[in-house]
Amino acid sequence: MPEQISRDHHTVPKLYLRGFCGRKKLDKDILLARHRNGTEERMPIKKATVEVDFYDVGELGQPDDSLEEWFSRSIESPVGDIMYALRDGVLPPPGPDRATLATFVATQMVRTVAVRRTMQDVNSHMGPLIFASMVLQRAIEMDPAVKTRGDLTAMHHDIAKRTPEVMRRTDTPSMLRTMVREADRIKRLLLNMHWLLTSSPDPVLVTGDAPVVTVSATGELDFSSPALLPDLHEVHVPITPSRLLTITPIQPLAATPTDLTIEQAALVNQAIVRNCWDMLLRPPMMPWPAYLVLPRQRPSIRKPRIAVRANDAGSPTPLSFPPIVDAALAEALKILGGDPDPFA
């Protein structure tokens, strides 16, 4: 018999979502989802955050689930016992288990629909700018007098408007390679931060289809930018409706409280709203927080503005790809065919 290929790819693993499922009778393995269009539905865990062929890098008409299998084998399975312990209030100390959890958190930050769409938006803005810069550079090489013109910015803008459509898009393998590299970078940052686990006696946290969020260490939310991990930002991961994992660059006080406050939960929930693509999720028996409003439109990335001038600083830095440190993430890059030849 031919090998069965999985085409339903979870962007948030069931291992994580199980912490927000109902556990009794008709609610067992059920989540309540609220969508951006205002609708709500009871959703079985096996159907939650599922996208068809989302991690597929096979040829057209030939589905490939090798990356989906890699997520299950190399990212989710190793963190299973650690996740169960977190739900019971046990945070792994520095060492192999924390490194495994850091890989899981970093990967979950970049594997979502929201991040994929962000990369597409960025490329739709940056593709024309890069194309125009290449054309303008070639024009200067052919006629050095071009760089003395006073309207280089206007020329750059006009060229950008004529960018071929292929330069405005990013193919799936390229986005997945970026995803892997960003996970490797973020994991190293997380392991150099401070880890806290706080709890509430009542269910106060929701999650969503992008469940790992960043918040400024001063408590500020930026609703215009989906930046993954800016400087001096904390990472928050709701583990259950009453337990929160926080990874922070700020040295905790010696007597740091382990209580999750209503105010902190509200800040994290608002970040979940900002971060999600289409849906928020909660257990069926937990009410939605009254303040939680999911706008119908997700915040978009602002179109960049640039000014262009010629310079004589020498040749640009050659394009190269830094090595991936994490062994599991290096395996994913091999599945994706490795880095392309930038000079091919």
Helices and strands as residue ranges (DSSP letters): E 8-10, H 14-17, G 18-20, G 25-27, E 30-35, E 40-44, G 45-47, E 50-52, H 66-70, I 71-76, G 77-79, H 80-87, H 96-110, H 113-142, G 144-148, H 152-160, G 165-168, H 172-191, E 194-199, E 207-208, E 213-216, E 233-240, E 243-248, H 262-275, E 279-282, H 327-335
